[in-house]
Amino acid sequence: MTSPSREEIAQTIARRDKAFRTVVRSAGPPPARRNARVDERFPSLVRSIVFQLLATSAANTIHARVATVCGGTIDIDSILNAGVVDLKAAGLSRTKAEAMVDLAEHVQDRRVDIARHGRMSDAEILREVTAVRGIGPWTAQMYLMHTMARPDVWPVGDYGVRNGWSILHGLDELISEADLRSAGDRFLGARTEVAWYCWQAVHFARLAK
């Protein structure tokens, strides 16, 4: 059985909830996603740690500094060699610096077995990654969505997704995580792209101001 095309996914989302019709029409089909190579997975998790609770511009700046501290290549050895002190000097909080080092140790001894993630379920990967100190569900979900190309991730704790959903549905207040979790049930199998359209809704709303 072949997977649906990006255009078919967009049509399905708009059909299941008419509130998405305008943003689907404006943004077009969702982006193509691919399962990242094994050697790309650790650096992507490090990047997700950097981006936790930061504006994009600030996160990009700090991520570039982390790469510099790591000698231009972010991998297990370079993170361990940098250590918490040097990572903090790049602009990270102590919590994030410690999370990176703990992640490197987990990957090194295969408590987080990134080589097997392509064969593991979303729930298994979430359990494994969030066992790292300082990594919560959001970071693991971004990894599943953007690195592992999983189609049905629903990051209800993401402010942008909650904001976009609220904009699309004309809500006076930001939708709660619990209500958003329930609302996503109608999109089972395609919730990664529903989240993407919520982010696009925020983008278009900002442009309209």
C-alpha positions as CSV (number, residue, x, y, z in Angstrom):
1,M,0.0,0.0,0.0
2,T,1.5,3.3,-1.1
3,S,1.7,6.3,1.3
4,P,-0.6,9.3,0.5
5,S,1.0,12.1,-1.4
6,R,1.6,15.5,0.2
7,E,-1.3,16.9,-1.8
8,E,-3.6,14.1,-0.6
9,I,-2.6,14.7,3.0
10,A,-3.4,18.4,2.6
11,Q,-6.8,17.6,1.1
12,T,-7.6,15.2,3.9
13,I,-6.8,17.7,6.6
14,A,-9.0,20.4,4.9
15,R,-11.8,17.8,4.5
16,R,-11.7,16.7,8.1
17,D,-11.8,20.3,9.4
18,K,-13.0,23.2,7.2
19,A,-11.1,25.6,9.5
20,F,-7.9,24.5,7.8
21,R,-9.1,25.1,4.2
22,T,-7.7,28.7,4.0
23,V,-4.3,27.9,5.4
24,V,-4.0,24.7,3.2
25,R,-4.8,26.8,0.2
26,S,-2.3,29.6,1.2
27,A,0.5,27.3,2.3
28,G,0.1,24.6,-0.2
29,P,1.1,21.0,0.5
30,P,3.2,20.2,3.5
31,P,7.0,19.8,3.1
32,A,8.6,16.5,2.0
33,R,10.1,14.7,5.0
34,R,12.8,12.0,5.1
35,N,14.1,9.8,7.8
36,A,17.5,11.2,8.6
37,R,20.7,9.2,8.4
38,V,22.0,7.8,11.6
39,D,24.9,10.3,11.8
40,E,22.5,13.2,11.5
41,R,20.3,12.1,14.5
42,F,22.5,13.1,17.4
43,P,23.2,16.6,16.1
44,S,19.5,17.1,15.4
45,L,18.7,16.2,19.0
46,V,21.4,18.7,20.2
47,R,19.7,21.3,18.0
48,S,16.3,20.6,19.5
49,I,17.8,21.1,23.0
50,V,19.1,24.5,22.0
51,F,15.8,25.6,20.6
52,Q,13.7,24.7,23.7
53,L,11.8,27.8,24.8
54,L,13.9,30.2,22.7
55,A,13.0,32.5,19.8
56,T,14.4,31.2,16.5
57,S,16.9,34.0,16.0
58,A,18.4,33.6,19.5
59,A,18.5,29.9,19.2
60,N,20.3,30.0,15.8
61,T,22.9,32.3,17.3
62,I,23.5,30.0,20.3
63,H,23.5,26.9,18.1
64,A,26.2,28.5,16.0
65,R,28.3,29.1,19.1
66,V,27.8,25.6,20.3
67,A,29.1,24.4,16.9
68,T,32.1,26.6,17.3
69,V,32.9,25.3,20.8
70,C,32.6,21.8,19.3
71,G,35.2,22.6,16.7
72,G,32.7,22.9,13.9
73,T,31.3,19.4,14.2
74,I,28.6,18.4,16.7
75,D,28.9,14.8,17.6
76,I,29.2,12.7,20.8
77,D,33.0,13.2,21.2
78,S,32.9,17.0,20.6
79,I,30.1,17.5,23.1
80,L,31.8,15.4,25.8
81,N,35.1,17.1,25.1
82,A,33.5,20.5,25.5
83,G,31.8,19.7,28.7
84,V,29.2,21.7,30.6
85,V,31.4,24.7,31.3
86,D,32.3,25.4,27.7
87,L,28.8,24.7,26.5
88,K,27.5,27.2,29.0
89,A,30.0,29.7,27.8
90,A,28.3,29.4,24.3
91,G,25.2,30.8,25.8
92,L,23.3,27.7,27.0
93,S,21.7,27.5,30.4
94,R,23.3,25.0,32.8
95,T,20.2,22.7,32.4
96,K,20.6,22.6,28.6
97,A,24.4,22.1,28.8
98,E,24.0,19.2,31.2
99,A,21.2,17.8,29.0
100,M,23.6,17.7,26.0
101,V,26.4,16.0,28.0
102,D,23.9,13.5,29.4
103,L,22.5,12.9,25.9
104,A,26.0,12.2,24.6
105,E,26.7,9.7,27.4
106,H,23.3,8.0,26.8
107,V,24.1,7.7,23.0
108,Q,27.6,6.6,23.7
109,D,26.6,3.6,25.8
110,R,23.4,3.0,23.7
111,R,20.9,3.7,26.4
112,V,19.7,6.0,23.6
113,D,20.3,3.7,20.6
114,I,19.9,6.1,17.7
115,A,20.9,3.5,15.1
116,R,17.8,1.5,16.0
117,H,15.3,4.4,16.0
118,G,14.3,3.8,12.4
119,R,12.9,0.4,13.6
120,M,11.3,1.6,16.8
121,S,7.8,3.0,17.4
122,D,7.2,6.6,18.3
123,A,6.3,5.6,21.9
124,E,9.6,3.6,22.3
125,I,11.7,6.5,21.0
126,L,9.9,9.0,23.3
127,R,10.5,6.8,26.3
128,E,14.2,6.4,25.4
129,V,14.9,10.1,24.6
130,T,13.0,11.6,27.5
131,A,15.0,9.4,29.9
132,V,17.9,11.8,29.3
133,R,18.1,14.5,32.0
134,G,16.7,17.8,30.7
135,I,14.9,16.4,27.6
136,G,11.2,16.6,27.8
137,P,8.4,15.6,25.4
138,W,8.7,18.7,23.2
139,T,12.3,18.0,22.3
140,A,11.6,14.3,21.6
141,Q,8.5,15.2,19.5
142,M,10.5,17.7,17.4
143,Y,13.1,14.9,16.8
144,L,10.3,12.5,15.7
145,M,8.8,15.1,13.4
146,H,11.8,16.7,11.8
147,T,14.5,14.0,12.0
148,M,12.6,10.7,12.0
149,A,9.9,12.0,9.6
150,R,7.1,10.4,11.7
151,P,3.7,11.3,10.3
152,D,1.5,11.3,13.4
153,V,3.2,13.3,16.1
154,W,1.0,15.7,17.9
155,P,3.0,18.2,20.0
156,V,0.1,19.7,22.1
157,G,2.6,21.4,24.4
158,D,4.0,23.5,21.6
159,Y,2.9,27.2,21.9
160,G,2.9,27.7,18.2
161,V,0.7,24.8,17.5
162,R,-1.8,25.8,20.2
163,N,-1.7,29.4,19.0
164,G,-2.2,28.4,15.3
165,W,-5.1,26.1,16.2
166,S,-6.7,28.9,18.2
167,I,-6.3,31.4,15.3
168,L,-7.7,29.0,12.7
169,H,-10.8,28.3,14.9
170,G,-11.3,31.9,16.0
171,L,-10.9,31.1,19.7
172,D,-10.9,34.0,22.1
173,E,-8.4,32.2,24.4
174,L,-5.5,29.9,23.7
175,I,-6.7,26.3,23.5
176,S,-5.6,24.1,26.4
177,E,-3.3,21.2,25.9
178,A,-6.0,18.8,27.0
179,D,-8.5,20.2,24.6
180,L,-6.0,20.2,21.7
181,R,-5.1,16.6,22.4
182,S,-8.7,15.6,22.0
183,A,-9.2,17.8,19.0
184,G,-6.4,16.1,17.2
185,D,-8.1,12.8,17.3
186,R,-9.9,13.5,14.0
187,F,-6.5,13.7,12.3
188,L,-5.0,10.4,13.4
189,G,-2.3,9.4,11.0
190,A,-1.6,13.0,9.8
191,R,-1.1,15.1,12.9
192,T,2.5,16.0,12.1
193,E,1.2,18.0,9.1
194,V,-1.7,19.4,11.1
195,A,0.9,20.8,13.5
196,W,2.8,22.2,10.5
197,Y,-0.3,24.0,9.2
198,C,-0.9,25.5,12.7
199,W,2.6,26.9,12.5
200,Q,1.8,28.3,9.1
201,A,-1.3,29.9,10.5
202,V,0.8,31.8,13.0
203,H,3.1,32.9,10.2
204,F,0.3,34.2,8.0
205,A,-1.3,36.0,11.0
206,R,2.0,37.8,11.7
207,L,2.3,38.9,8.0
208,A,-1.2,40.3,8.1
209,K,-0.5,42.6,11.0
